[in-house]
Amino acid sequence: MATLNTISLSAFTELADNIFLQGIESIPEVMRNSWLVKEMAIPQNTWNSRQFTEVDLEEYASNKWEWSQSSIARVQQWYTKTMTKKRIAADIDITYEMRMEGKNREVVDRLTSLWKLWPNRLDLDLTHRITFWESTTYTDKDWETVTITVWDWLALFSTAHTLTWSSSTFRNILANNPQLSKGSLEWMEKLVVEETLNNLGEKMAMSYDTLFTTDDPNIINTAREILQSTADISSSNAWITNVYKWKYKHVILPRLATTAAWAIDSAKNKRWGIASSTQSQFMLWIWESPRLKSPAAWNNWEDFSTDNWTYWIRSWYGITIPWARWVKVSYGTWVA
């Protein structure tokens, strides 16, 4: 890279754009790409919110007798949940001294730090919908209260989710919160069988195909042993089939066991769960993808007082999880 005092603003801005785009592509957005999140691009100038409404149809048809009128299937609109978009932003300055004194490495470091901020913040916001699963609200890194209820106004994970057309309830927290093991995974699968209901109180069949955990090495290795273990062909167990092989995708969420400010929260490091990627209701709507705004002659490219060039990123997105039947979890604490 040429010394900054020998290149034009336009040439440097083109370089900054390339660094920004390459950086966006290189950041692993684990939660966003976890198969659990349903993402959609939203056109601009289309309001600042979206409303989600559940419509349930009963599971079974009824008998039809000769001369009799056929029964009308029960169809009901149930709870609603509103997603509201929020805007995130970050700025960096390239000082006059950096440009004139050949501090090229420092400039590149600042630009590469800028492009990391958006995907990191988005992934943090997405993951914290799971991190704070027992709460109805949490305070994010900017000290803003975020409401994370589902549409029965309970926390995402509860022992008594309500139904609108039935007095029954269902739970999606495994009793006694065991740590991950082959036995506890079977208990979790039994929870899926017995506690997956529609709003009429009818049992639903739902394919759970994703196992998610924190990045704690012990729980990661346990998951891999369950999902990948095979016996030596010369051993006495050579012909025993691993029933879990290929049954679940394993997603490791490095931001799951964290505080709102992304500090380590060891109290959460044994959390795990299973989910249905096809039936997930984890919604991410993006009104404005991250974009880099660069200084130019028409936008006061150089600050009058400081001589700085300012680069910034902006984005608009909304997150909500309307309903909870698609996911089951355990705290991993062995505390009921």
N, C-alpha and C positions, 0 to 999 in steps of 0.2 A: 504494500500500500504506500502511495506517495505521501510525503510530508504534507500535513493538512493545510499548511499555509501556501502550498503550491498548486492546490486543486480548487476548482470552483465549488460553490455551494450545491449546484445542480448535480455535479459529478459525485460529490460526497453523499447527497441524498439518495442517488441511485444505488450507491454502495450500501447505505443504511437499509434501504428497502430489501435488498438481497439478503443481508444478514438477518433481518427480521423474518422473512419468509422461510429461510432455511432453519432458523431457530424454532419457529412454530412447528415445523414438520418433525423436529428431532426430539420433542418433549413427549415422554410416554404419559398419556392421559388414561390411567388404568381404569378408573371408574367409568369415565365416559365411553370407553371401548370394552366394557365388561360384559356385553350382551344383555345387561339388565336395564340399561337406559334406552328409552325410546326418544330419538332426536328428530326434530322437525325444524326446517327453516321457515320463518314467518315473514311475510312481506311487510315492508315499512308502510307507515300511514294506515295501519289497521288496528288502531287502539292499543292500549297498554296491558291488556289482560285477555285471558281465555278461560271459559267456563267448561268444566267437565261434568257430564251427567251420566250416571249409570242407568242402563235399561236392562232389566232382567226378563227373560222369557222362561216359563216353566220348562222343566227338563223333558216331560213326557206328554205324548198325545193321549186322548181318551177314546173309549169305545164309541162306536157309532151303530145304533140299532135301527132296524127297518122302521121307516116312517118318522123317526125322531130327528130332531134338529141336532146338528153336530155342536159339540161344546166349543166355547170360545176360549182359546188359550189365554192364560193369564200373562199379561204383559204390563209391566209397571215401571214408570220412571221413578228413580229413588233419589238418594242424596245427590247434591251437587258440590263441586269444589272449584274455587277460582284460583288461577295462577296469575300473578302480577309480575311484570318484568322489572328488572333492576338494571342500572347502568354501572359499570365498573370502569376505572380509569387509572392510569399511571403516567407520570412525566419523568423525563431525564433531561439534564442540561449538558451541553458540550460547551465548555468555557472557552473564552478567548485564549487563555493561557495554554490549554490543551492543543488548540489549533496552531498556535504560533511556536510552541516549544517542542513539537514532534512527539507528543505523548500518544502515539497511535495505539499502543496496547491498551492504555486506559480507556480510550474512546471505544474501541471494539468491546472491551469488557462491559462498558456501560450499555451499549446497544444489545449485547447478548443477554444481559441481565434484564433488560426491558421486555424482550420477547418472551421470557420465561414466566413473567408475572401473570399473564392472562390464563394460559392453560393450567398453571398451578392453582390459581384462585378458583377457576371453574371446577377442577377436580376436587379441591378441598370442599367447596359448597356441596357438590354432589355426594361425596363420601360422608359428610357430616349429617346428611339425612338418615344415614344408617348408624353413624357413631352415636348420635343422641336419640336412639330409637325408643327409649323408654319415656321420653319427654314430649310435651306438647309444644314447647318453645325452647329455643336456645339463644344465647347471645353470641353473635359471630365476632370475627376478629376486629371489626370496626365498631363494636359495642352496639350493634343494632339487634333488636329482638326479632328473631325469625320464627314464624309460626309454622310448625311441621306436623300438624294434625292431619289425619285422613278424614274422609267425609262423614264419619260418625262422631267427629270431634274428639276422638281418643288419639293417643299416641299411635304411631305406625305399628308398634308391637304392643300387644295387650293380651290379657288372659280372658277378656270378655268383650270382644267386638260385637256390636249390636247389629241386628238385621231389621229392615223396615217392614217386612210383611210376615214376621215370625217372632215369637217370644224367645226362640233359641239364640244363643250366642256362640261365638267360636273364639279360640285362642290361637295365636301364632307364636307363642313363646313355649319352648319345650319345658315341661315340668321338671323342677329341681336343677335346671340349668347345668347339665353335665358338660365336661370337656369333650372334645371330639375324640371318638373312638368308633370302632366297628359297631359295637353295641348301641352307642348313643345315636349313631347315624340311622340305625334301624328304628330306634324310638322316634326319631325325627320323621322318618318315612311313615310310621304309623300315625303320627300327628297329621300328616298330609291326608292320609286315608280317612281319618275320623273327624277332622276339623277344617274341611274345605267345603263351604256351603254357599249357595246363592242367597239372595235376599228373601226367598220364599222358604228358606230353611231346608232346601233339598241338597243332598250330597252332590258334589261336582267332581268330575274326573279331570285332573289337571296334571300335565307332564312337568315334573320338576327335573331340571337338567343341569343346574349350576350349583356348585359348592363354593361358597366364598369364606375366606378367613382373613385374619390380620396377617402381618408379615413376621409374626413371632416364629423363630426357627423351629421350635418344638411343634407348634400346630401345623406348620407347613410340612414338616417331615412326616407327621402323623397322617395328614391328608394324602401325601404321596404314597405312603405305605399302603393305605386302604385302597387307593385307586389304581396303583401301578404294580403292586407286588405280584410276583410269579414264583413258582417253585422250580428248583433245579430238575432237569429231566431225569436225573438218576436218583432223585430223592423219593421217599415214600409218599410224598404229596404231589408227585409229578403231574398227575392227571386231574387234580382238583382245579376247577374253574374259579377264577376271581370274578364274582358276580358284579363287582363294582367297576371292573375295567370297562372304559368307554361310557359308563353310565352318567358321569358328571364331568363337566368342564370345571377345572379348579381356577378360581380367580383370587389372586392375592391382592389385598387392598392396603397399600403402605400408609395411607392416611387415616385408616379406620381407628386405630388406638391412639388418638391424639386429642388435645384440647382444641378449643375454638381458634387459638392462635397458632396451632400446629406444633405445640410442644408435646412431648411424649406423655401419654397417659397409660401407665402400666396396668392400671385397674381394668383396662379393656382389652388386654392383649390376648385373651383366650376366647374372644367372641368369634362365633362362626354361625353359618346358616346355609339353607338351601333355598333355591328360587326357581321359578319357571321363566325362562327368557322369552318364551312365546306369549305368555300371558302377563308379563310384567306391566305394571302401570306406573313406572318410574319415568316421568315426563320431563324432557329438556327441550324447551322451545327457544330458538335463537332468532331474535329480531335483528340483531346486527352482529355479524361476525367480526372478530378482532381486526382492526385496521390501524395502520401507522400513519399519523399525520406528521408531515415534515415541515420545517421552516421554509418559507419562500418569500419572494419580494412582495407579493400581494397580501401576505398575512403577518406583517411585521416580523420578518424572519430573524432579525437580531434585536434582542432586548435593548432598549435605549439606555437603561441604567447599568446593566451588568455585562453587555456585549455577548450574552449567551445565545447559542442556538438551542431551541427546545424541540424535542421529539416526544410524541405521546401516543399511547394506545387507548382505544375506546371500544366498548362492546355493550350490548344489551342482551340479556337472556332471562328466562324464567324457569323455575324448577317447582314441580309439585308431584306428590304421590297421592292420587285420589283414594286408592283402596288397598287393602292389605292381605287379601286372600292368596296372593301369588308368592308369598315369601314366609318362611318360618325360621326362627333363630334360637340360639342358646347363648346366655351370657358367659358360659364356661366357668362359672364361679362355684358350682355345686351348692348354691344357696337358692332355696325355693322363692 
